[in-house]
Structures are given as C-alpha cells and as structure tokens.
Amino acid sequence: LSFSFFDPASNTLSEAKDLLDCTAALKRRYFLMMKTKDAERVGIMVATTAVPGYKAMMDRLKTIIKAADKIPYVFYVGKINPAKL
C-alpha cells in the first residue's frame, strides 16, 4: 500500500514513509468525508473557467449536491492563493 501527499504551499508531492503516515492520512480523509456528509452547505471553488467542459461539470456537481439535500455555493476566484482560501 502506498500513499502520496500533495502540499499546495510548496507544490510538492511526497510518498508516505511508513504505515503510520498512511493510517493518519486515511483517518483524516475519513473524518473530512463524514464532516462533509453532515454539512448543510457545500462550497465549490473554481480557479479557472477556461477548461473545456467545465460548465457541464459544474452543473453535474450542483445536481449531485442538491440531490443530497445540501445547498451548493460556487466561488470563482481566479488563481488560488492562501489569502483567498
């Protein structure tokens, strides 16, 4: 089992060193998934609208979120940086 981590601050991808790294990351992922399931509102951050098919993808995401009885919010931010997050 291998697990990789992406750090957006340094724009690097690193491999997990041992099983403890993988376990901690999977626990965090599970926690965040459960937190999302409990949320009433879901935010979608869009950094670019120049990607072909982005409109169809956004419509599909909104449909899925609405089907789960949640309220979708879309934020168009241009280039993402820590201040915008």
C-alpha positions, 0 to 999 in steps of 0.5 A: 500500500502506498500513499502520496501527499500533495502540499499546495504551499510548496507544490510538492508531492511526497510518498508516505514513509511508513504505515503510520503516515498512511493510517493518519492520512486515511483517518483524516480523509475519513473524518473530512468525508463524514464532516462533509456528509453532515454539512448543510452547505457545500462550497465549490471553488473554481480557479479557472473557467477556461477548461473545456467542459467545465460548465457541464461539470459544474452543473453535474456537481450542483445536481449531485449536491442538491440531490443530497439535500445540501445547498451548493455555493460556487466561488470563482476566484481566479488563481488560488492563493492562501489569502483567498482560501 
